[in-house]
Amino acid sequence: MKTLILGLALVVVLAGITVGQTCTVQTYFGSPTENQTIKPAIIQAIDEAGTSLDIALHSFTDDQLGDAVVRAARRGVSVRAILGAGQDKVLGGECDKLVAANVQVVIVGSEVLFSDRFVVIDKRTVITGSYDWSDYSDKSRYDDVLFISCPAGSNTAQQFAAEFEQLWQVLSAETGTVVSEPTLSSDVQSVVIHSVDPAGECIQLLDISSAPIDISGWRLSDLEGSYAFPQDTVLKPNEPYKVCIDTYNPTHDPHGLYLNDDDDEVFLITPDGRIIDERVWGD
């Protein structure tokens, strides 16, 4: 009898170990001296999303992460986002881009202190930690992120998924705003800075809509120099439009637009002065 009890106890202990090991955890750290470690991992995880993507972030201004979320939405992933107060108006924010891609977005009311930073992918993978989804996080802060990957129905992923559902219901109904259309026109929000090659001094724009968009008079600026697109400059849907230094600064004016700096940024600006997109890079 004593042997049987000990055997049953051992089975219970082993069962507890098995339950505790159902999820795997990967840890990433970022710092001013070791950047670009966290963001690529997040982008890869988003690009692998198959069914759902639930985002709870107090701020969201990183263009590359925003582009990854838009890609997920456009390939049929169900995407929802809860963002902190003012994220629909913040300079360089991703809210309009998400809404233009038919992502459901709730902006938390200003009376609520919302500081969550977690994402649930396919109700199986949780991304959480101190990392802000902002342009400067990869180069100016010390941060950590946990990737918790669980089989379907595991307790950890279910807890985060349940917390998101609760936040979604409470914040959208009581203190938040459900954003149903961009603050900018859909045509304007459909043009993005697709990529920047600082060493090669080239910028690619992309029309992510299904129709051509005229960007005559729009400008590229690094806050020192700028370039205005000439009349009849039209972007075709999903065809990258490249412009390099021989076009935007043919005389290599030192006060003109340059990209080849260790720390720099470039802005895409409409003729009426609205910043539509931006890219920031540096060590």
N, C-alpha and C positions, 0 to 999 in steps of 0.2 A: 504493500500500500504506500509506504514511504517512497519507494522508488517511482511508483506511478505519479505521486504528487510532484516529485522533483522533475519528472519528465514533462508533466503538464506545465510546470512553471517555466521550464526551458523553452517549450514551444511558445508560451506567451511572450517571453523575452525576445525570442527570435522574430516573432510576428511584429513586435514593437519596433525592432531594428529595421525590418523590411518596410513597414509603413513610413518610418522616418527617412528612408532612403528612396522613396518613390520619386522625389524631385531632384534634379541636378542643378547645381548653382555654379555660375561663372562670374568671377569678379573682375572688374575693370577699374583702373585708376587713371586720372588725368591730372596734369600739372602744367605750369607755364613752361617747364623745360622738357616735358614729354607729352606733346599734344597729339591730336589726331589718333587717339587710341579708342575713345569711347564712341564718337560719332559714327565711324565706319561700321562698328558692330551693331549699333542701333539701326542704321540704314539697311544692313543685310537682313536683320530680323524683320523689319517692316516689309522689305521686298519679298520675303518668304511667307508673308501672311496669306492665308488661303480663304478664310471665311469672315473673320471679324477683327476689328481693331478699335479698342476703346481707350481713349486718351484722357488723362486727368492731369493738367499742368497749370501751374499758376502763371507761367509766361511761355510764349512760343513765338520766337522771332528768327529762328534759324532757317534759312532758305532751303538748304539741302535736305534737312529733315522734313520741311514742308513739302518739297517736291516728292519725297519718298511716300508721304502720306497720300498725296494727290495721285501718284501712280497706283497705289493700292486701291483707292476709290474708283479709278477709271478701269481697273481690271475686274471690278465687281465685288470687291471686299466691302462688307458693311462697316462703315467708319462713323464713329461718334466722338465728339471732343467736348470736354468741359474745360474752359479756360478762365483764368482769373479776371477780376474786374478791370475794365479798360482795354482788354486785349483786342477788342474790335476797333480801337482807335489808335493804338500805340504805333509809333513810327517804325516801319519795317516789320510789323506783325504779320503773322501768317493767316489770320482769321479770314480775310477776304478771299485769299487763294483757296482755302478749304471750302468755303461756302460756294464759290464758283464751280467747284468740282462736285457739288451736291453732297458734301459732308454735313451731317447734322452737328450744329455747334450750339452750346449753351455758354453764355457769358455770365459769370457769377456776379451778383449784385455787389455794389461798393460797400454795403454794410457788413459783408461777410469776409472774414480773413481766410482766404483759400490758399494753402501752400502745398497742396498735394503735388507729387511728382511720380506718377506711375502710369504704365501702359499695360493693357492686357491684350495679348494676341491670340486669336483662335481659342480663347478661354483655356489655354494651356501654358502660355509663356507670359511671365510677368517681368517687366523692366522697371526697376525702381532704384532710387538713390538720390544723392545730392545734386546730380548733374542737371543744370538748366538747359533747356532747348533754345539757347540763344547764340548769336553769332560769335560772342566772345568767350564762351565757356571753354572751348578747346585750347585756348592759348593764354588765359589770364587767371585761372582759378585752379585750386586743388579740389578734385571731385572724385566721387566713387559711384559705381553703378553695379547692381546685381542683376543678372539674368537668371531667372528661376524658371526652369523648364520642367513641366510636369505631364504625366499621362492624363488622359481625359478623366474627369471626375475626381481628381486629387484635391485634397483639402485646401492646400495653399492657393492654387489658382482659383478655386471656387470662392475662397474668401475675398480675394481681390475683385473678382467678377461681381460678387454680391455687393461689395462696397461701392463699386462703380454704379451699379443699378440703383442703389439707394441714393447716391449723390445725384444721379440723373433725374430721378423722380422728384426729390426734394428741391433741388436747386432750380430746375426748370419750372416748377409749379409755384414756388414761394418767393424766391429771392433773385432769380436769374432772368435772363432774356434769351429766348430761342432765336438765333439769327437765321433768317430765311433767305436773305439776299445780300450780296456784297454792298459795302458803302460806295464802292466805285462801280462804274458800268462794267458789264460782263466782258465787253471787248477789251477795255483797258486791263482788267485783271487777267485776261487770257494771254498776255505777253509776259514772259519771264526771262530772266538772265539764265540761260541754260548751262553755260560753263564759262570760266575765265582761265586763260593761260597767261599768267603774269610774265613768265620768261619769254614766251613767244609774242607777247604784247597783242593778244587777240581775245575777242569777246564773242560769244555766240548767244544770240537771242532765239527764242522759240515761241511760236504761236501754238498754244495748246488747245485752241478751239477747233471747230470744224469748218471755219470760213476764213478767207484772207483778211488781214487787218492792216490798215494804212497807218504807219508810224511817222509820217512826214512831220518834221518839226519837233519830234521827241529828242531828248538829249541824253547822252552818257556823260557823267561827271564824276570826278574823284575829289571834288570840293576845291581843286586847284585849277584844273583845266577842264574843258568840256567840248563835246562834239554834237552838232545838231544834224539829224538825218535829213537829207535833201527831199524835195518834193517827189512824190510818186514812189516813195520807199514802202513797199508792201511785203508783208511777211505771209508766206504760204503755210497752211496748217501742217504742223508736225515736220517741217523742214527747217533745220537749224540755219540761221542767218548769221554769217561770220563777218565781223569787221575788225581790221587790224590797224596797227599804228600807221602804216602807209596811207590809210584812209582817214583815220580820226586825228592824226597829228603828223602829216606828211613832211613838215619841215623840222620835226623833232625839236620843237620849241620847248625849252626847259620849263616854261610856265604853262605848257599845254597839258593835255591828258596823257598820263603815263601809268603803266601798271606794274612795271618791274621794280618794285620796292619790297623790302622785307615785310613791312606792315602797311597795308593800303586797303582801299575799298573803292567800289564803283557803284554808282546809282543810276537807275533808269528813271527818267523824269519826263512827264508829259509837258506840252507847251504851256499849260496853266500852272506849272510848278509842283504838281503832285508826284511824290516819289512812289513809283509802282513796284520796284524790286531793287534789291541791293545784294552785293557779295562783299564779304570781308575776309581777308586772309592775313597771315603773318606768322611769325615764329612764336 
